[in-house]
Amino acid sequence: MSELDAIPEVAVLVSGGLESAILCVDLLRQFRRVRPLYFRFGLHWEEVELGCLRRYLQAVEHPGLFPLEILDEPVANVYGRHWSVEGIAVPDATSPDEAVYLPGRNLLFISKAAVWCRLRNVEHLALGSLGTNPFPDSTPTFFEQIEAAVNQAMDGRLRILRPFDRMHKDEVLKRGRDLPLQFTFSCLSPVDGQHCGRCNKCEERRNGFRDARFPDPTNYAATSPDGPNGTAAGTDL
């Protein structure tokens, strides 16, 4: 067995967002092979997000960082006329975090990713979930139980890793300060390929860079939630 084969590899769930983008590179400190997985749900912002993610991964190219794998998991027939699918009435900057909850997203992520890992003998699956995440499918209990369930279902040994689960966004940003974060994407309602600057996630992104105390490299279509580019993102766009 070669040295390369003796070192474990990890699959990582990635979006275009800051935490998962930083995690992709951060995992190379521990694992020789990092295999990024992107789930295409059919959500309103995914085309822009996926383009940004590809640019980011190209910019951080590393021998241990494998090419992006894209897995399709369409939710339109389940979600129906949901804001995340139609891009209508998107939660704006004043909306609470609970407003951006996508029911079952982590459940779908992990279930399908676990099967992908099992068929390729990958025994570690990482997520960039923060400890401040308020959603019911982001609690330690949920992750413990789904890890047990998928391993029971497939007679596997998968470990679900959440290296950032005790961190706030600004702490994660500091870990990735030297990375090309201008290529990351955190918007619910992109405008001409840019962050809208008015939605809940854009506000969270702004606040993260502010709290980390270094410049935000993001191009926003609006400079504030009710900026010069029109109505707030909570209205029909």
C-alpha positions, 0 to 999 in steps of 0.5 A: 500500500502506498503512502497516499493510499494509507492516508484517509480521504474525506468528502465535503458538502460544498455550496458556494458559501463561505464556510464550506469553501473555506472548509474545502481548503482547511481539510487539506491540513488533515486529509491527503484527499478532499472530494467536494460534493455539490447538490443541485436541488433546482433552487433559484440561485444555483446557476450563479452559485455553481459558477462561483464555486467552480471559479473558487475551486480553480483558484485554490487548486491543489493536488489533494483537492479533487474535481467537483462532483455534482449530484442532482436531488431536485426538490421542486415537486416536493417544495412546490411554490416555495420562495427558494425555487421560484425566487419570489418573496425572498427573505430580506435583510430584516428577516430572522434566520429562521425565515431561510430554513429549507426543510430537510436540506441536511437530511437530503444532503447527508442521506445521498452523500452517505450512499455516495461515500459508501460505494466509494469506501470514503469513511469521512463526510464533512460539513461547514455547519456553524454552532450558531445554526438555528435549524433543527437539522443542524443540532448535534443530536440530529448529526449523531442520529443520522450518522448512526442511521446511515451506518446501520442502513448500509453496514458502514463506518461513516463519520460525519465531521463538523469542524466549525460547529463551535465557531461563529462566522467571523472565526471561520472567516479569519481561518480563510483570510488568505483565500480568494473569498471574492469567488464565494457566493452567499445570496438568495436572489442574485442580480446579474450574477452578483450578490443582491445586497438586500437578502438575509444571506447578503446581510449575514455575509456583510456582518461576518466580514465586519465582525472579522474586521477585514474588508468584504471583497463582495460586489453587491448590486445594492449597497444596503438592504434598501439601496439604490437598486430598488425594492427590498428582496422580500418583495417580488423580484 
